[in-house]
Amino acid sequence: MLHMRVTKADAEHAKALLADAGLLDRGMKVQNSARYVLFPILLDAQKTKKVIEKLGRGAGVVERQGVPNARRMSYADLLAARLTERELKLVVRGYEALGNIAIVELRGSLGRKEKEVGRAIVETNGRISTVLAKAGPVHGTYRTRRLRHIYGKSTYIAHYKENGCEFSFDVRKAFFSAALSFERGRIDALTRDSEAVAVPFAGVGPFAIEIAKHHQHSHVLAVELNREACRYMRANIRLNRVHNVELVQGDFAALASKYKGFADRVVAPMPKTSLDFMPAICTIAKARAIVHLYAFCKVGGQKELKSSIAARALEQGRRARFVGQRIVRPYSRDEVEMVFDIALSAARNL
């Protein structure tokens, strides 16, 4: 059977790429050796070639005896066995896994049965030791939310690994989305080793640290307003032993002029208000630069949103040429989160 062989450092990135391409054979086990991780893959030469190109040297396809996954009860199976039909309707399907912590959403009170939800997660996911429930929506400038402990070890500190990097943070005090794992790997792969990269709204550092760690001759500027997030980012910079991240605590809109013309590449993961920061993005970007702009978009409204982005850039004397776009994730029934890859240049070149 065919397997994609990658180094252990590239395993999380490879898994995301294979899953996104529909190549991962989930009926077979992932295997490990001293240096490599081997992912069982489905036969598709063209897609496989593209994944290898994105991973670069160290990745390849090998023939290995496949090992079937043994059937065991899933999270959904356990919930169905332990909750009534009425109780099941109160549990939002799925959960967010942040290393050792899982975060669930409940539509109503389950009383003592909340523990059964947490127990089902821990029993079916060996990495999870703590289960928290959302106790309110994302709110405020820092995009944080209230959470409460419902099962397992009592902690709010997540220890999360992704794309060869490690992050530790309090899930109540800083925004972090595991759903952006693929995006962080994708932009890391697009970045050249000598680029100056600006990451506003940097949070606890995932975009900035992953780029810096894999591009040691780059200069990465990470800007974050949340003091607590900055504290964790400093710790994560030390944890990952990167020396090319410049962390600045403050308001990106106010700080951009200090770094005018700094960036070859700008990563702006602030989907709710990213368009409002186009003046700052255009200020910090070089005369020619690449911008990765994240924004919420009505389903089917991409064309209108792109026109708005281009108009905002033109107000700053910039031409915005769209070189790529991707739906990152569904956000609500009628909205999605998009990322637009934009080549900025001076408007006079039109």
C-alpha positions as CSV (number, residue, x, y, z in Angstrom):
1,M,0.0,0.0,0.0
2,L,1.2,3.6,-0.7
3,H,2.2,5.8,2.1
4,M,3.3,9.5,2.2
5,R,6.6,9.5,4.2
6,V,7.4,12.8,5.9
7,T,9.7,13.9,8.7
8,K,8.2,14.1,12.2
9,A,8.6,17.9,12.1
10,D,6.4,18.1,9.0
11,A,3.8,15.6,10.2
12,E,1.0,18.1,11.2
13,H,1.4,20.1,8.0
14,A,1.4,17.0,5.9
15,K,-1.7,15.6,7.6
16,A,-3.6,18.9,6.9
17,L,-2.5,18.9,3.2
18,L,-3.5,15.3,2.7
19,A,-6.8,15.7,4.4
20,D,-7.5,18.9,2.4
21,A,-6.7,17.1,-0.9
22,G,-8.9,14.1,0.1
23,L,-5.8,11.7,-0.1
24,L,-5.7,10.5,3.5
25,D,-7.0,6.9,3.8
26,R,-8.7,7.0,7.2
27,G,-9.4,3.3,7.1
28,M,-5.8,2.6,7.7
29,K,-3.4,3.4,10.5
30,V,-0.7,6.1,10.4
31,Q,2.7,4.4,11.0
32,N,5.9,5.7,12.6
33,S,9.6,5.0,12.4
34,A,12.5,6.6,14.3
35,R,12.6,9.6,11.9
36,Y,9.5,9.5,9.8
37,V,5.7,9.4,9.9
38,L,3.9,7.4,7.2
39,F,0.4,8.5,6.2
40,P,-1.7,5.9,4.3
41,I,-2.9,7.6,1.1
42,L,-5.4,6.9,-1.7
43,L,-4.1,6.6,-5.3
44,D,-4.2,9.9,-7.1
45,A,-0.8,10.7,-8.8
46,Q,-1.6,14.4,-9.6
47,K,-2.8,15.4,-6.2
48,T,0.0,13.4,-4.5
49,K,2.6,15.3,-6.6
50,K,1.1,18.7,-5.6
51,V,1.3,17.7,-1.9
52,I,4.9,16.7,-2.2
53,E,5.8,19.9,-4.0
54,K,4.2,21.9,-1.1
55,L,6.1,19.9,1.5
56,G,9.4,20.1,-0.3
57,R,12.5,18.0,0.4
58,G,12.1,15.1,2.8
59,A,8.6,14.1,1.6
60,G,8.0,11.1,-0.7
61,V,5.8,8.1,-1.5
62,V,6.8,4.7,-0.3
63,E,5.3,1.2,-0.4
64,R,4.5,-0.2,3.0
65,Q,2.2,-2.9,4.3
66,G,-1.0,-1.2,5.5
67,V,-2.4,-1.7,9.0
68,P,-6.3,-1.4,9.2
69,N,-7.7,0.8,11.9
70,A,-9.5,-1.3,14.6
71,R,-13.1,-0.4,15.0
72,R,-13.8,1.3,18.3
73,M,-16.7,3.4,19.6
74,S,-16.5,7.0,18.5
75,Y,-17.4,10.2,20.4
76,A,-20.8,10.2,18.7
77,D,-21.3,6.5,19.6
78,L,-20.6,7.1,23.3
79,L,-22.9,10.2,23.4
80,A,-25.7,8.2,21.8
81,A,-25.3,5.5,24.4
82,R,-25.2,7.8,27.4
83,L,-27.6,10.6,26.6
84,T,-31.3,10.7,25.8
85,E,-32.5,12.0,22.4
86,R,-33.5,15.3,24.1
87,E,-30.1,15.7,25.7
88,L,-28.3,14.9,22.5
89,K,-30.0,17.9,20.8
90,L,-28.3,20.1,23.4
91,V,-24.8,19.1,22.4
92,V,-23.4,20.9,19.3
93,R,-21.8,18.3,17.1
94,G,-18.0,18.2,17.3
95,Y,-15.5,20.1,19.5
96,E,-12.4,22.2,19.2
97,A,-9.2,20.4,20.2
98,L,-6.3,22.6,21.4
99,G,-3.7,20.1,22.4
100,N,-4.7,18.8,25.9
101,I,-7.9,20.8,26.0
102,A,-11.2,20.3,24.2
103,I,-13.8,23.0,24.0
104,V,-17.5,22.1,23.5
105,E,-20.6,24.1,22.9
106,L,-23.9,23.2,24.7
107,R,-27.3,24.7,23.7
108,G,-28.7,24.2,27.2
109,S,-28.1,22.8,30.6
110,L,-27.4,19.1,30.9
111,G,-26.8,19.2,34.7
112,R,-24.7,16.2,35.8
113,K,-24.8,14.8,32.3
114,E,-22.2,17.4,31.2
115,K,-19.6,15.1,32.7
116,E,-20.7,12.4,30.3
117,V,-19.9,14.7,27.3
118,G,-16.5,15.4,28.7
119,R,-15.9,11.7,29.5
120,A,-16.8,10.7,26.0
121,I,-14.2,13.1,24.5
122,V,-11.4,12.0,26.9
123,E,-12.2,8.3,26.3
124,T,-12.0,8.7,22.4
125,N,-9.1,11.2,22.2
126,G,-5.9,10.2,24.0
127,R,-4.5,13.7,23.7
128,I,-7.3,15.4,25.6
129,S,-7.2,15.5,29.4
130,T,-9.4,18.6,30.0
131,V,-12.9,19.5,28.7
132,L,-14.3,23.0,28.9
133,A,-17.6,24.3,27.8
134,K,-18.3,27.7,26.2
135,A,-20.0,30.0,28.6
136,G,-20.6,33.0,26.3
137,P,-19.8,34.3,22.8
138,V,-16.5,35.7,21.5
139,H,-16.5,39.3,22.7
140,G,-14.4,42.4,23.0
141,T,-11.4,43.8,21.2
142,Y,-9.3,40.8,22.2
143,R,-11.8,38.2,20.8
144,T,-11.8,36.2,24.0
145,R,-14.7,34.1,25.6
146,R,-15.7,32.8,29.0
147,L,-15.2,29.1,29.5
148,R,-16.1,26.7,32.3
149,H,-14.5,23.4,33.3
150,I,-16.8,20.3,33.0
151,Y,-14.5,17.3,33.0
152,G,-10.9,16.1,33.5
153,K,-7.9,17.9,34.8
154,S,-8.8,21.4,36.1
155,T,-6.7,23.8,33.9
156,Y,-7.2,26.5,31.3
157,I,-3.6,26.3,29.9
158,A,-3.4,24.7,26.5
159,H,-0.3,22.9,25.3
160,Y,-0.7,22.8,21.5
161,K,1.6,21.5,18.7
162,E,1.3,22.4,15.0
163,N,3.5,22.4,12.0
164,G,6.6,21.6,14.0
165,C,6.0,24.3,16.6
166,E,4.7,24.4,20.2
167,F,2.4,26.9,21.9
168,S,1.2,27.4,25.4
169,F,-1.5,29.8,26.4
170,D,-4.6,30.4,28.6
171,V,-7.6,29.7,26.4
172,R,-9.6,32.4,28.3
173,K,-7.2,35.2,27.8
174,A,-6.1,35.1,24.2
175,F,-7.8,34.2,20.9
176,F,-6.5,31.0,19.1
177,S,-8.0,29.0,16.3
178,A,-6.9,25.5,15.5
179,A,-9.0,25.9,12.3
180,L,-6.2,28.1,10.9
181,S,-3.6,25.4,11.1
182,F,-3.7,24.7,7.4
183,E,-3.5,28.4,6.6
184,R,-0.5,28.9,8.8
185,G,1.3,26.0,7.0
186,R,0.2,27.3,3.6
187,I,1.6,30.8,4.2
188,D,4.7,29.4,5.8
189,A,5.3,27.5,2.5
190,L,4.8,30.6,0.4
191,T,7.2,32.7,2.4
192,R,10.8,33.1,1.0
193,D,13.7,32.9,3.5
194,S,14.8,36.5,3.3
195,E,11.5,38.2,3.5
196,A,10.4,40.9,6.0
197,V,7.0,39.7,7.3
198,A,4.5,41.7,9.3
199,V,1.8,39.9,11.3
200,P,-0.7,42.3,12.9
201,F,-3.2,40.8,15.4
202,A,-0.5,38.2,16.1
203,G,-2.2,36.7,19.2
204,V,0.1,34.2,21.0
205,G,2.3,34.0,17.9
206,P,1.3,31.0,15.7
207,F,1.7,32.7,12.3
208,A,4.8,34.7,13.3
209,I,6.6,31.9,15.1
210,E,5.9,29.3,12.4
211,I,7.2,31.6,9.7
212,A,10.3,32.6,11.7
213,K,11.2,29.1,12.7
214,H,11.1,27.8,9.2
215,H,12.7,30.9,7.6
216,Q,15.6,31.8,9.9
217,H,16.8,34.6,7.7
218,S,13.5,36.4,7.7
219,H,12.6,39.3,9.9
220,V,9.1,38.8,11.4
221,L,7.3,41.7,13.0
222,A,4.5,40.5,15.3
223,V,2.1,43.2,16.5
224,E,-0.5,42.5,19.2
225,L,-2.7,44.8,21.4
226,N,-3.6,42.2,24.1
227,R,-1.0,42.4,26.9
228,E,-1.8,38.8,28.0
229,A,-1.4,37.4,24.5
230,C,1.9,39.2,24.3
231,R,3.0,37.6,27.5
232,Y,2.3,34.1,26.1
233,M,3.9,35.0,22.8
234,R,7.1,35.9,24.5
235,A,7.1,32.6,26.2
236,N,6.3,30.8,22.9
237,I,9.1,32.5,21.2
238,R,11.5,31.2,23.8
239,L,9.8,27.7,23.7
240,N,10.4,27.5,20.0
241,R,13.9,29.0,20.1
242,V,13.3,31.6,17.4
243,H,15.4,34.7,17.4
244,N,14.0,36.6,14.4
245,V,10.6,37.7,15.7
246,E,10.3,41.3,16.8
247,L,7.3,41.5,19.2
248,V,5.5,44.9,19.5
249,Q,2.7,45.3,22.0
250,G,0.3,48.0,20.8
251,D,-2.3,49.2,18.3
252,F,-1.4,48.2,14.7
253,A,-3.2,51.2,13.2
254,A,-1.1,53.6,15.4
255,L,2.2,51.7,14.9
256,A,2.1,51.1,11.2
257,S,3.7,54.5,10.3
258,K,6.7,53.7,12.5
259,Y,7.4,50.7,10.2
260,K,6.4,52.3,6.9
261,G,7.5,50.3,3.9
262,F,8.8,47.4,6.1
263,A,7.0,44.3,4.8
264,D,7.4,42.1,1.8
265,R,4.5,40.1,3.1
266,V,1.6,41.1,5.5
267,V,-0.5,38.4,7.2
268,A,-3.7,40.0,8.6
269,P,-5.8,37.3,10.4
270,M,-8.5,39.7,11.8
271,P,-11.6,38.7,9.7
272,K,-14.2,40.9,11.4
273,T,-12.5,44.2,10.9
274,S,-9.6,43.6,8.4
275,L,-10.9,46.0,5.8
276,D,-10.8,48.8,8.4
277,F,-7.1,48.3,8.7
278,M,-6.3,48.7,5.0
279,P,-4.6,52.1,5.5
280,A,-2.2,50.5,8.1
281,I,-1.6,47.5,5.9
282,C,-0.8,49.7,2.9
283,T,1.5,51.8,5.0
284,I,3.5,48.9,6.4
285,A,3.8,47.1,3.1
286,K,6.6,47.8,0.7
287,A,5.9,49.3,-2.8
288,R,5.4,45.8,-4.0
289,A,4.2,43.3,-1.4
290,I,1.9,40.3,-0.8
291,V,-1.0,40.6,1.6
292,H,-3.0,37.7,3.0
293,L,-6.2,39.3,4.1
294,Y,-8.8,37.3,6.1
295,A,-12.4,38.5,6.0
296,F,-15.9,37.3,6.7
297,C,-18.0,37.1,3.5
298,K,-21.6,36.4,2.7
299,V,-22.1,33.2,0.8
300,G,-21.8,34.1,-2.8
301,G,-20.6,37.6,-2.0
302,Q,-16.9,37.2,-2.9
303,K,-17.0,39.5,-6.0
304,E,-18.6,42.3,-4.0
305,L,-16.1,41.9,-1.1
306,K,-13.1,41.9,-3.5
307,S,-14.4,45.2,-5.0
308,S,-14.5,46.7,-1.5
309,I,-11.0,45.6,-0.8
310,A,-9.7,47.0,-4.1
311,A,-11.4,50.3,-3.4
312,R,-9.9,50.5,0.1
313,A,-6.5,49.9,-1.3
314,L,-7.0,52.5,-4.1
315,E,-7.8,55.1,-1.5
316,Q,-4.3,54.5,-0.2
317,G,-2.7,54.9,-3.6
318,R,-2.4,51.1,-4.1
319,R,-3.5,48.7,-6.8
320,A,-4.8,45.4,-5.4
321,R,-4.4,42.4,-7.7
322,F,-6.0,39.2,-6.4
323,V,-3.7,36.2,-7.0
324,G,-5.6,33.7,-4.9
325,Q,-8.5,33.1,-2.6
326,R,-9.8,30.3,-0.4
327,I,-12.7,29.6,1.9
328,V,-11.1,29.0,5.3
329,R,-14.1,27.7,7.1
330,P,-17.9,28.2,7.4
331,Y,-18.7,30.9,10.0
332,S,-22.5,30.9,10.2
333,R,-25.4,29.7,8.1
334,D,-24.9,32.5,5.5
335,E,-21.3,33.6,6.1
336,V,-17.8,32.1,5.5
337,E,-14.4,33.2,6.5
338,M,-12.3,33.9,3.4
339,V,-8.6,34.5,2.8
340,F,-7.5,36.7,-0.2
341,D,-3.9,36.6,-1.4
342,I,-3.3,40.1,-2.8
343,A,-0.3,41.6,-4.7
344,L,-0.1,45.2,-3.8
345,S,1.6,47.8,-6.1
346,A,1.6,51.5,-6.6
347,A,-1.7,52.8,-8.2
348,R,0.3,54.7,-10.8
349,N,1.3,51.3,-12.4
350,L,-2.3,50.7,-13.4
